[in-house]
Amino acid sequence: MNYKQYFPVFQNRKDMVYLDSAASSLKPKKVSDAITDYYNFYSGNIERGVYPISFEATAIVEKVREKIALFINASKEEVIFTRGCTDSLNTVALSLKENLKKGDEIITTELEHHSSFLPWLKASEEKGAVIKFIPLTEEGKITVDNFKKVLSDKTKIVAISHVSNVMGYLTPVKEIIALSHIKGAIVSVDGAQAAPHMKIDVKDLDADFYSFSFHKMCGPTGLGVLYGKKELLNSMEPVELGGEMNDEVSKDNVTYKNIPYKFEAGTMPIAEIFGAGAAIDFLNEVGFGYIEKRDKELSGYAKKLLRSIPEIVIYNDYEESPIIAFNIKGIHSHDAVSFYSENNVCLRAGLHCAEPLHKWLNITASLRASFYFYNDESDVEKFIFVTKKAIAFFKEVGYLE
């Protein structure tokens, strides 16, 4: 199936090979149409207006909340709109840190995106808690056995990614969550790289919190979701205060609305929520069975061809997600990515907001190619062609022997 036809950017940039979907996916027309519909036909605020366009916009926003709940197998009141996965992860940490005391332990990993790790690093510094890291295997994977080595009666929080944004490895989160709950620990899952590529069932995972962003899953920027178990959300204090999240305010007291609204202070990104509804419809039409199949086909094909090039080093040698972390030996990733860019191949270069992982790998930076279902084999072949062309260029100018 040629899904490029649904993405206007490909009509305007016919020669572009886009391999940076792990950073942000491209957007189908139906998503931008839904956003435009809000501005053209509603454009008022939600919840607070007693006039038709406000009522109608509010109804659509709540319908999207229901779609998201169904999408991840949650209850509607357990779905909180945020301004991105980073906002979601910070909300959890900012609220739950108040329950930490000196000597409590927080488990995380060197694989984490900074937005999953840094809020808990700061919380540990403020509360005197201890950060413990799950030892990674030689390949850079998280295993249940290694998790057991750091889990203890002092463990209060586990902050972990479902899929690494650099290595692309799938974390055994269901097993880790089950073990954590035996110890009474709360688990916050960063699902930014998982939600676009696989069916998420938060009830099956038994996740306490699950965060993701829509801009990585064919939706708009500036919108994320925080799923939280109802009983946990009810027990938490909101970290942002302002309009619409309160029930009653006096000069010396405030009471909050019920969940999810007590966590949604101020005007929500309404147009983006309209777009998110369209993105969910689109992904459901494509189907996660197809998405997972294409992920494996494209990344497997690309890795097979990359492995035949002696100058390439691949850091994640298993096809668990459509992410390839690699370098051209002897060439800094920023120099290499400039060459790719000049040849209309869009890759990511640098630390990918995962500096501890790069220190673990003992490298200064890496290239990352990431695929999505709108890519095809011709994209892979051009990527490989430009890779070989880059190697030839760097040899010609004396950077490589």
Contacts in CASP RR format, 6 or more apart in sequence:
PFRMAT RR
TARGET T0000
AUTHOR 0000-0000-0000
METHOD contacts of the structure
MODEL  1
MNYKQYFPVFQNRKDMVYLDSAASSLKPKKVSDAITDYYNFYSGNIERGV
YPISFEATAIVEKVREKIALFINASKEEVIFTRGCTDSLNTVALSLKENL
KKGDEIITTELEHHSSFLPWLKASEEKGAVIKFIPLTEEGKITVDNFKKV
LSDKTKIVAISHVSNVMGYLTPVKEIIALSHIKGAIVSVDGAQAAPHMKI
DVKDLDADFYSFSFHKMCGPTGLGVLYGKKELLNSMEPVELGGEMNDEVS
KDNVTYKNIPYKFEAGTMPIAEIFGAGAAIDFLNEVGFGYIEKRDKELSG
YAKKLLRSIPEIVIYNDYEESPIIAFNIKGIHSHDAVSFYSENNVCLRAG
LHCAEPLHKWLNITASLRASFYFYNDESDVEKFIFVTKKAIAFFKEVGYL
E
1 290 0 8 1.000
2 376 0 8 1.000
3 286 0 8 1.000
3 373 0 8 1.000
3 374 0 8 1.000
4 10 0 8 1.000
4 374 0 8 1.000
4 376 0 8 1.000
6 28 0 8 1.000
6 29 0 8 1.000
6 30 0 8 1.000
6 282 0 8 1.000
6 374 0 8 1.000
7 26 0 8 1.000
7 27 0 8 1.000
7 28 0 8 1.000
7 29 0 8 1.000
7 374 0 8 1.000
8 29 0 8 1.000
8 32 0 8 1.000
9 16 0 8 1.000
9 18 0 8 1.000
9 26 0 8 1.000
9 27 0 8 1.000
10 16 0 8 1.000
10 26 0 8 1.000
10 374 0 8 1.000
13 344 0 8 1.000
15 344 0 8 1.000
16 344 0 8 1.000
16 346 0 8 1.000
17 344 0 8 1.000
17 345 0 8 1.000
17 346 0 8 1.000
17 375 0 8 1.000
17 379 0 8 1.000
17 382 0 8 1.000
17 383 0 8 1.000
18 26 0 8 1.000
18 346 0 8 1.000
18 374 0 8 1.000
18 375 0 8 1.000
18 379 0 8 1.000
19 345 0 8 1.000
19 346 0 8 1.000
19 347 0 8 1.000
19 369 0 8 1.000
19 370 0 8 1.000
19 371 0 8 1.000
19 375 0 8 1.000
19 379 0 8 1.000
19 383 0 8 1.000
20 346 0 8 1.000
20 347 0 8 1.000
20 348 0 8 1.000
20 368 0 8 1.000
20 369 0 8 1.000
20 370 0 8 1.000
21 196 0 8 1.000
21 216 0 8 1.000
21 322 0 8 1.000
21 370 0 8 1.000
21 371 0 8 1.000
21 372 0 8 1.000
21 375 0 8 1.000
22 165 0 8 1.000
22 193 0 8 1.000
22 216 0 8 1.000
22 323 0 8 1.000
22 348 0 8 1.000
22 368 0 8 1.000
22 370 0 8 1.000
23 216 0 8 1.000
23 348 0 8 1.000
23 370 0 8 1.000
24 215 0 8 1.000
24 216 0 8 1.000
24 221 0 8 1.000
25 196 0 8 1.000
25 215 0 8 1.000
25 216 0 8 1.000
25 217 0 8 1.000
25 218 0 8 1.000
25 219 0 8 1.000
25 372 0 8 1.000
26 218 0 8 1.000
26 372 0 8 1.000
26 374 0 8 1.000
27 218 0 8 1.000
27 219 0 8 1.000
27 220 0 8 1.000
27 279 0 8 1.000
28 218 0 8 1.000
28 278 0 8 1.000
28 279 0 8 1.000
28 282 0 8 1.000
30 278 0 8 1.000
30 281 0 8 1.000
30 282 0 8 1.000
31 218 0 8 1.000
31 219 0 8 1.000
31 220 0 8 1.000
31 275 0 8 1.000
31 278 0 8 1.000
31 279 0 8 1.000
31 282 0 8 1.000
32 275 0 8 1.000
33 278 0 8 1.000
34 274 0 8 1.000
34 275 0 8 1.000
34 277 0 8 1.000
34 278 0 8 1.000
35 220 0 8 1.000
35 271 0 8 1.000
35 272 0 8 1.000
35 274 0 8 1.000
35 275 0 8 1.000
37 274 0 8 1.000
38 57 0 8 1.000
38 270 0 8 1.000
38 271 0 8 1.000
38 274 0 8 1.000
38 275 0 8 1.000
39 271 0 8 1.000
41 53 0 8 1.000
42 53 0 8 1.000
42 56 0 8 1.000
42 57 0 8 1.000
42 60 0 8 1.000
42 270 0 8 1.000
43 53 0 8 1.000
44 53 0 8 1.000
44 54 0 8 1.000
44 57 0 8 1.000
44 270 0 8 1.000
45 54 0 8 1.000
45 57 0 8 1.000
45 267 0 8 1.000
45 270 0 8 1.000
46 54 0 8 1.000
46 57 0 8 1.000
46 58 0 8 1.000
46 61 0 8 1.000
46 267 0 8 1.000
46 268 0 8 1.000
46 270 0 8 1.000
47 54 0 8 1.000
47 58 0 8 1.000
47 244 0 8 1.000
47 261 0 8 1.000
48 54 0 8 1.000
48 244 0 8 1.000
49 55 0 8 1.000
57 270 0 8 1.000
60 273 0 8 1.000
60 274 0 8 1.000
61 268 0 8 1.000
61 270 0 8 1.000
61 273 0 8 1.000
61 274 0 8 1.000
62 76 0 8 1.000
64 273 0 8 1.000
64 274 0 8 1.000
64 275 0 8 1.000
64 276 0 8 1.000
64 277 0 8 1.000
64 280 0 8 1.000
65 76 0 8 1.000
65 79 0 8 1.000
65 81 0 8 1.000
65 260 0 8 1.000
66 76 0 8 1.000
67 277 0 8 1.000
67 280 0 8 1.000
67 281 0 8 1.000
68 74 0 8 1.000
68 79 0 8 1.000
68 225 0 8 1.000
68 276 0 8 1.000
68 277 0 8 1.000
68 280 0 8 1.000
69 75 0 8 1.000
69 76 0 8 1.000
69 78 0 8 1.000
69 79 0 8 1.000
71 200 0 8 1.000
71 280 0 8 1.000
71 284 0 8 1.000
72 79 0 8 1.000
72 195 0 8 1.000
72 200 0 8 1.000
72 201 0 8 1.000
72 202 0 8 1.000
72 210 0 8 1.000
72 225 0 8 1.000
72 227 0 8 1.000
73 200 0 8 1.000
73 201 0 8 1.000
73 202 0 8 1.000
73 203 0 8 1.000
73 204 0 8 1.000
74 202 0 8 1.000
74 203 0 8 1.000
74 227 0 8 1.000
74 228 0 8 1.000
75 230 0 8 1.000
76 260 0 8 1.000
77 230 0 8 1.000
77 233 0 8 1.000
77 258 0 8 1.000
77 259 0 8 1.000
77 260 0 8 1.000
78 227 0 8 1.000
78 228 0 8 1.000
78 229 0 8 1.000
78 230 0 8 1.000
78 233 0 8 1.000
78 259 0 8 1.000
78 260 0 8 1.000
79 225 0 8 1.000
79 226 0 8 1.000
79 227 0 8 1.000
79 260 0 8 1.000
80 88 0 8 1.000
80 91 0 8 1.000
80 225 0 8 1.000
80 226 0 8 1.000
80 227 0 8 1.000
80 228 0 8 1.000
80 233 0 8 1.000
80 259 0 8 1.000
80 260 0 8 1.000
80 263 0 8 1.000
80 264 0 8 1.000
81 223 0 8 1.000
81 224 0 8 1.000
81 225 0 8 1.000
81 260 0 8 1.000
81 264 0 8 1.000
81 268 0 8 1.000
81 269 0 8 1.000
81 273 0 8 1.000
82 88 0 8 1.000
82 91 0 8 1.000
82 211 0 8 1.000
82 223 0 8 1.000
82 224 0 8 1.000
82 225 0 8 1.000
82 226 0 8 1.000
82 263 0 8 1.000
83 222 0 8 1.000
83 223 0 8 1.000
83 224 0 8 1.000
83 269 0 8 1.000
84 211 0 8 1.000
84 213 0 8 1.000
84 214 0 8 1.000
84 215 0 8 1.000
84 222 0 8 1.000
84 223 0 8 1.000
84 224 0 8 1.000
84 225 0 8 1.000
85 115 0 8 1.000
85 190 0 8 1.000
85 191 0 8 1.000
85 192 0 8 1.000
85 211 0 8 1.000
85 212 0 8 1.000
85 213 0 8 1.000
85 224 0 8 1.000
86 115 0 8 1.000
86 213 0 8 1.000
87 224 0 8 1.000
87 226 0 8 1.000
88 209 0 8 1.000
88 211 0 8 1.000
88 212 0 8 1.000
88 224 0 8 1.000
88 225 0 8 1.000
88 226 0 8 1.000
89 115 0 8 1.000
89 116 0 8 1.000
89 119 0 8 1.000
89 159 0 8 1.000
89 188 0 8 1.000
89 190 0 8 1.000
89 211 0 8 1.000
90 115 0 8 1.000
90 119 0 8 1.000
90 239 0 8 1.000
91 226 0 8 1.000
91 239 0 8 1.000
91 240 0 8 1.000
91 263 0 8 1.000
92 119 0 8 1.000
92 188 0 8 1.000
92 209 0 8 1.000
92 211 0 8 1.000
92 226 0 8 1.000
93 119 0 8 1.000
93 120 0 8 1.000
93 122 0 8 1.000
93 123 0 8 1.000
93 159 0 8 1.000
93 188 0 8 1.000
94 119 0 8 1.000
94 239 0 8 1.000
95 236 0 8 1.000
95 237 0 8 1.000
95 238 0 8 1.000
95 239 0 8 1.000
96 123 0 8 1.000
96 157 0 8 1.000
96 186 0 8 1.000
96 188 0 8 1.000
96 236 0 8 1.000
97 123 0 8 1.000
97 126 0 8 1.000
97 127 0 8 1.000
98 237 0 8 1.000
99 156 0 8 1.000
100 106 0 8 1.000
100 123 0 8 1.000
100 124 0 8 1.000
100 127 0 8 1.000
100 128 0 8 1.000
100 129 0 8 1.000
100 156 0 8 1.000
100 157 0 8 1.000
101 127 0 8 1.000
101 128 0 8 1.000
101 129 0 8 1.000
102 127 0 8 1.000
102 128 0 8 1.000
102 129 0 8 1.000
103 128 0 8 1.000
103 129 0 8 1.000
103 130 0 8 1.000
103 154 0 8 1.000
104 127 0 8 1.000
104 128 0 8 1.000
104 129 0 8 1.000
104 130 0 8 1.000
104 154 0 8 1.000
104 156 0 8 1.000
104 157 0 8 1.000
105 129 0 8 1.000
105 130 0 8 1.000
105 131 0 8 1.000
105 132 0 8 1.000
105 152 0 8 1.000
105 154 0 8 1.000
105 155 0 8 1.000
105 156 0 8 1.000
105 157 0 8 1.000
106 120 0 8 1.000
106 123 0 8 1.000
106 124 0 8 1.000
106 129 0 8 1.000
106 130 0 8 1.000
106 131 0 8 1.000
106 132 0 8 1.000
106 155 0 8 1.000
106 156 0 8 1.000
106 157 0 8 1.000
106 158 0 8 1.000
106 159 0 8 1.000
107 132 0 8 1.000
107 133 0 8 1.000
107 134 0 8 1.000
107 147 0 8 1.000
107 150 0 8 1.000
107 151 0 8 1.000
107 155 0 8 1.000
107 157 0 8 1.000
107 158 0 8 1.000
107 159 0 8 1.000
107 160 0 8 1.000
107 180 0 8 1.000
107 185 0 8 1.000
108 116 0 8 1.000
108 117 0 8 1.000
108 120 0 8 1.000
108 131 0 8 1.000
108 132 0 8 1.000
108 133 0 8 1.000
108 134 0 8 1.000
108 158 0 8 1.000
108 159 0 8 1.000
108 160 0 8 1.000
109 133 0 8 1.000
109 134 0 8 1.000
109 136 0 8 1.000
109 142 0 8 1.000
109 160 0 8 1.000
109 161 0 8 1.000
110 133 0 8 1.000
110 136 0 8 1.000
110 356 0 8 1.000
110 357 0 8 1.000
110 359 0 8 1.000
110 360 0 8 1.000
111 136 0 8 1.000
111 140 0 8 1.000
111 142 0 8 1.000
111 161 0 8 1.000
111 164 0 8 1.000
111 166 0 8 1.000
111 167 0 8 1.000
111 169 0 8 1.000
111 171 0 8 1.000
111 354 0 8 1.000
111 357 0 8 1.000
112 159 0 8 1.000
112 160 0 8 1.000
112 161 0 8 1.000
112 190 0 8 1.000
112 354 0 8 1.000
112 356 0 8 1.000
112 357 0 8 1.000
113 161 0 8 1.000
113 165 0 8 1.000
113 190 0 8 1.000
113 192 0 8 1.000
113 352 0 8 1.000
113 353 0 8 1.000
113 354 0 8 1.000
114 353 0 8 1.000
114 354 0 8 1.000
114 355 0 8 1.000
115 190 0 8 1.000
115 353 0 8 1.000
116 159 0 8 1.000
116 160 0 8 1.000
116 161 0 8 1.000
116 188 0 8 1.000
116 190 0 8 1.000
117 159 0 8 1.000
117 356 0 8 1.000
119 159 0 8 1.000
120 131 0 8 1.000
120 157 0 8 1.000
120 159 0 8 1.000
121 131 0 8 1.000
123 129 0 8 1.000
124 130 0 8 1.000
124 131 0 8 1.000
129 156 0 8 1.000
130 154 0 8 1.000
132 150 0 8 1.000
132 155 0 8 1.000
133 150 0 8 1.000
134 142 0 8 1.000
134 146 0 8 1.000
134 147 0 8 1.000
134 149 0 8 1.000
134 150 0 8 1.000
134 160 0 8 1.000
135 146 0 8 1.000
135 149 0 8 1.000
135 150 0 8 1.000
136 142 0 8 1.000
136 146 0 8 1.000
136 360 0 8 1.000
137 143 0 8 1.000
137 146 0 8 1.000
139 169 0 8 1.000
139 316 0 8 1.000
139 317 0 8 1.000
139 318 0 8 1.000
140 167 0 8 1.000
140 169 0 8 1.000
140 316 0 8 1.000
140 360 0 8 1.000
141 167 0 8 1.000
141 169 0 8 1.000
142 160 0 8 1.000
142 169 0 8 1.000
142 171 0 8 1.000
142 172 0 8 1.000
142 176 0 8 1.000
143 172 0 8 1.000
144 172 0 8 1.000
144 175 0 8 1.000
144 176 0 8 1.000
144 179 0 8 1.000
147 175 0 8 1.000
147 176 0 8 1.000
147 179 0 8 1.000
148 179 0 8 1.000
151 179 0 8 1.000
151 180 0 8 1.000
151 183 0 8 1.000
151 185 0 8 1.000
152 183 0 8 1.000
153 183 0 8 1.000
155 180 0 8 1.000
155 183 0 8 1.000
155 184 0 8 1.000
155 185 0 8 1.000
156 184 0 8 1.000
156 185 0 8 1.000
156 186 0 8 1.000
157 185 0 8 1.000
157 186 0 8 1.000
157 187 0 8 1.000
157 188 0 8 1.000
158 176 0 8 1.000
158 177 0 8 1.000
158 180 0 8 1.000
158 185 0 8 1.000
158 186 0 8 1.000
158 187 0 8 1.000
158 188 0 8 1.000
159 187 0 8 1.000
159 188 0 8 1.000
159 190 0 8 1.000
160 171 0 8 1.000
160 173 0 8 1.000
160 176 0 8 1.000
160 187 0 8 1.000
160 188 0 8 1.000
160 189 0 8 1.000
160 190 0 8 1.000
161 171 0 8 1.000
161 189 0 8 1.000
161 190 0 8 1.000
161 191 0 8 1.000
161 192 0 8 1.000
161 193 0 8 1.000
162 170 0 8 1.000
162 171 0 8 1.000
162 173 0 8 1.000
162 189 0 8 1.000
162 190 0 8 1.000
162 191 0 8 1.000
162 193 0 8 1.000
162 194 0 8 1.000
162 210 0 8 1.000
163 169 0 8 1.000
163 170 0 8 1.000
163 171 0 8 1.000
163 191 0 8 1.000
163 193 0 8 1.000
163 194 0 8 1.000
163 197 0 8 1.000
163 320 0 8 1.000
163 321 0 8 1.000
163 323 0 8 1.000
164 171 0 8 1.000
164 193 0 8 1.000
164 316 0 8 1.000
164 323 0 8 1.000
164 354 0 8 1.000
164 357 0 8 1.000
165 192 0 8 1.000
165 193 0 8 1.000
165 323 0 8 1.000
165 352 0 8 1.000
165 353 0 8 1.000
165 354 0 8 1.000
166 315 0 8 1.000
166 316 0 8 1.000
166 323 0 8 1.000
166 325 0 8 1.000
166 352 0 8 1.000
166 354 0 8 1.000
166 357 0 8 1.000
166 358 0 8 1.000
166 366 0 8 1.000
166 368 0 8 1.000
167 315 0 8 1.000
167 316 0 8 1.000
167 323 0 8 1.000
167 325 0 8 1.000
167 357 0 8 1.000
168 193 0 8 1.000
168 316 0 8 1.000
168 320 0 8 1.000
168 321 0 8 1.000
168 323 0 8 1.000
168 325 0 8 1.000
169 316 0 8 1.000
169 318 0 8 1.000
169 320 0 8 1.000
169 321 0 8 1.000
170 194 0 8 1.000
170 320 0 8 1.000
170 321 0 8 1.000
173 187 0 8 1.000
173 189 0 8 1.000
173 205 0 8 1.000
173 207 0 8 1.000
174 204 0 8 1.000
174 205 0 8 1.000
174 206 0 8 1.000
176 187 0 8 1.000
177 187 0 8 1.000
177 189 0 8 1.000
177 205 0 8 1.000
177 206 0 8 1.000
177 207 0 8 1.000
177 208 0 8 1.000
178 206 0 8 1.000
180 186 0 8 1.000
180 187 0 8 1.000
181 187 0 8 1.000
181 206 0 8 1.000
186 208 0 8 1.000
186 209 0 8 1.000
186 232 0 8 1.000
187 207 0 8 1.000
187 208 0 8 1.000
187 209 0 8 1.000
188 208 0 8 1.000
188 209 0 8 1.000
188 211 0 8 1.000
189 205 0 8 1.000
189 207 0 8 1.000
189 209 0 8 1.000
189 210 0 8 1.000
189 211 0 8 1.000
190 211 0 8 1.000
191 200 0 8 1.000
191 210 0 8 1.000
191 211 0 8 1.000
191 212 0 8 1.000
192 211 0 8 1.000
192 212 0 8 1.000
192 213 0 8 1.000
192 216 0 8 1.000
193 216 0 8 1.000
193 321 0 8 1.000
193 323 0 8 1.000
194 200 0 8 1.000
194 212 0 8 1.000
195 212 0 8 1.000
195 216 0 8 1.000
195 217 0 8 1.000
196 212 0 8 1.000
196 216 0 8 1.000
196 217 0 8 1.000
196 218 0 8 1.000
196 283 0 8 1.000
196 291 0 8 1.000
196 372 0 8 1.000
197 288 0 8 1.000
197 291 0 8 1.000
197 292 0 8 1.000
197 295 0 8 1.000
197 321 0 8 1.000
197 322 0 8 1.000
198 288 0 8 1.000
198 291 0 8 1.000
198 292 0 8 1.000
199 288 0 8 1.000
200 210 0 8 1.000
200 212 0 8 1.000
202 210 0 8 1.000
202 227 0 8 1.000
202 228 0 8 1.000
207 227 0 8 1.000
207 228 0 8 1.000
207 229 0 8 1.000
208 228 0 8 1.000
208 229 0 8 1.000
208 232 0 8 1.000
209 226 0 8 1.000
209 227 0 8 1.000
209 228 0 8 1.000
209 229 0 8 1.000
209 232 0 8 1.000
210 226 0 8 1.000
210 227 0 8 1.000
210 228 0 8 1.000
211 224 0 8 1.000
211 225 0 8 1.000
211 226 0 8 1.000
211 227 0 8 1.000
212 224 0 8 1.000
212 225 0 8 1.000
213 222 0 8 1.000
213 223 0 8 1.000
213 224 0 8 1.000
213 225 0 8 1.000
214 220 0 8 1.000
214 221 0 8 1.000
214 222 0 8 1.000
214 223 0 8 1.000
214 224 0 8 1.000
214 225 0 8 1.000
214 272 0 8 1.000
214 275 0 8 1.000
214 276 0 8 1.000
214 279 0 8 1.000
215 221 0 8 1.000
215 222 0 8 1.000
215 223 0 8 1.000
217 279 0 8 1.000
217 283 0 8 1.000
218 279 0 8 1.000
218 282 0 8 1.000
218 283 0 8 1.000
219 272 0 8 1.000
219 275 0 8 1.000
219 276 0 8 1.000
219 278 0 8 1.000
219 279 0 8 1.000
220 269 0 8 1.000
220 271 0 8 1.000
220 272 0 8 1.000
220 275 0 8 1.000
220 276 0 8 1.000
220 279 0 8 1.000
221 272 0 8 1.000
222 269 0 8 1.000
222 272 0 8 1.000
223 269 0 8 1.000
223 272 0 8 1.000
223 273 0 8 1.000
223 276 0 8 1.000
226 263 0 8 1.000
230 259 0 8 1.000
233 259 0 8 1.000
233 260 0 8 1.000
233 263 0 8 1.000
234 259 0 8 1.000
238 245 0 8 1.000
238 256 0 8 1.000
238 262 0 8 1.000
238 263 0 8 1.000
238 265 0 8 1.000
240 263 0 8 1.000
240 265 0 8 1.000
240 266 0 8 1.000
241 254 0 8 1.000
241 265 0 8 1.000
242 265 0 8 1.000
242 266 0 8 1.000
243 265 0 8 1.000
243 266 0 8 1.000
244 257 0 8 1.000
244 261 0 8 1.000
244 264 0 8 1.000
244 265 0 8 1.000
244 266 0 8 1.000
244 267 0 8 1.000
245 256 0 8 1.000
245 257 0 8 1.000
245 261 0 8 1.000
245 262 0 8 1.000
245 263 0 8 1.000
245 264 0 8 1.000
245 265 0 8 1.000
245 266 0 8 1.000
246 254 0 8 1.000
246 255 0 8 1.000
246 256 0 8 1.000
246 257 0 8 1.000
246 262 0 8 1.000
247 255 0 8 1.000
247 256 0 8 1.000
247 257 0 8 1.000
248 254 0 8 1.000
248 255 0 8 1.000
256 262 0 8 1.000
283 291 0 8 1.000
286 373 0 8 1.000
290 373 0 8 1.000
291 372 0 8 1.000
291 373 0 8 1.000
294 371 0 8 1.000
294 372 0 8 1.000
294 373 0 8 1.000
294 375 0 8 1.000
295 321 0 8 1.000
295 322 0 8 1.000
295 371 0 8 1.000
295 372 0 8 1.000
295 373 0 8 1.000
296 319 0 8 1.000
296 322 0 8 1.000
298 322 0 8 1.000
298 371 0 8 1.000
298 375 0 8 1.000
298 376 0 8 1.000
298 377 0 8 1.000
298 379 0 8 1.000
298 380 0 8 1.000
299 319 0 8 1.000
299 321 0 8 1.000
299 322 0 8 1.000
299 323 0 8 1.000
299 324 0 8 1.000
299 371 0 8 1.000
300 319 0 8 1.000
301 377 0 8 1.000
301 380 0 8 1.000
302 324 0 8 1.000
302 369 0 8 1.000
302 371 0 8 1.000
302 380 0 8 1.000
302 383 0 8 1.000
302 384 0 8 1.000
303 314 0 8 1.000
303 317 0 8 1.000
303 319 0 8 1.000
303 324 0 8 1.000
305 380 0 8 1.000
305 381 0 8 1.000
305 384 0 8 1.000
306 312 0 8 1.000
306 314 0 8 1.000
306 324 0 8 1.000
306 326 0 8 1.000
306 384 0 8 1.000
306 387 0 8 1.000
307 314 0 8 1.000
309 384 0 8 1.000
309 387 0 8 1.000
309 388 0 8 1.000
309 391 0 8 1.000
311 328 0 8 1.000
311 329 0 8 1.000
311 391 0 8 1.000
311 400 0 8 1.000
312 326 0 8 1.000
312 327 0 8 1.000
312 328 0 8 1.000
312 329 0 8 1.000
312 387 0 8 1.000
313 326 0 8 1.000
313 327 0 8 1.000
313 329 0 8 1.000
314 324 0 8 1.000
314 325 0 8 1.000
314 326 0 8 1.000
315 325 0 8 1.000
315 326 0 8 1.000
315 327 0 8 1.000
315 361 0 8 1.000
315 363 0 8 1.000
315 366 0 8 1.000
316 323 0 8 1.000
316 324 0 8 1.000
316 325 0 8 1.000
322 370 0 8 1.000
322 371 0 8 1.000
322 372 0 8 1.000
323 368 0 8 1.000
323 369 0 8 1.000
323 370 0 8 1.000
324 368 0 8 1.000
324 369 0 8 1.000
324 370 0 8 1.000
325 366 0 8 1.000
325 367 0 8 1.000
325 368 0 8 1.000
326 366 0 8 1.000
326 367 0 8 1.000
326 368 0 8 1.000
326 369 0 8 1.000
327 333 0 8 1.000
327 336 0 8 1.000
327 363 0 8 1.000
327 365 0 8 1.000
327 366 0 8 1.000
327 367 0 8 1.000
328 336 0 8 1.000
328 367 0 8 1.000
328 387 0 8 1.000
328 390 0 8 1.000
328 391 0 8 1.000
328 394 0 8 1.000
328 400 0 8 1.000
329 400 0 8 1.000
330 399 0 8 1.000
330 400 0 8 1.000
331 390 0 8 1.000
331 394 0 8 1.000
331 399 0 8 1.000
331 400 0 8 1.000
332 364 0 8 1.000
332 365 0 8 1.000
333 349 0 8 1.000
333 350 0 8 1.000
333 365 0 8 1.000
333 366 0 8 1.000
333 367 0 8 1.000
334 349 0 8 1.000
334 350 0 8 1.000
334 365 0 8 1.000
335 394 0 8 1.000
335 399 0 8 1.000
336 349 0 8 1.000
336 367 0 8 1.000
336 390 0 8 1.000
337 347 0 8 1.000
337 348 0 8 1.000
337 349 0 8 1.000
337 367 0 8 1.000
339 386 0 8 1.000
339 389 0 8 1.000
339 390 0 8 1.000
339 393 0 8 1.000
339 394 0 8 1.000
340 346 0 8 1.000
340 347 0 8 1.000
340 386 0 8 1.000
340 387 0 8 1.000
340 390 0 8 1.000
341 347 0 8 1.000
343 386 0 8 1.000
343 389 0 8 1.000
343 390 0 8 1.000
345 382 0 8 1.000
345 383 0 8 1.000
345 386 0 8 1.000
347 367 0 8 1.000
347 368 0 8 1.000
347 369 0 8 1.000
348 367 0 8 1.000
348 368 0 8 1.000
348 370 0 8 1.000
349 365 0 8 1.000
349 366 0 8 1.000
349 367 0 8 1.000
349 368 0 8 1.000
350 365 0 8 1.000
350 366 0 8 1.000
350 367 0 8 1.000
351 358 0 8 1.000
351 365 0 8 1.000
351 366 0 8 1.000
352 366 0 8 1.000
352 368 0 8 1.000
358 364 0 8 1.000
358 365 0 8 1.000
358 366 0 8 1.000
369 383 0 8 1.000
371 379 0 8 1.000
371 380 0 8 1.000
391 400 0 8 1.000
394 400 0 8 1.000
395 401 0 8 1.000
END
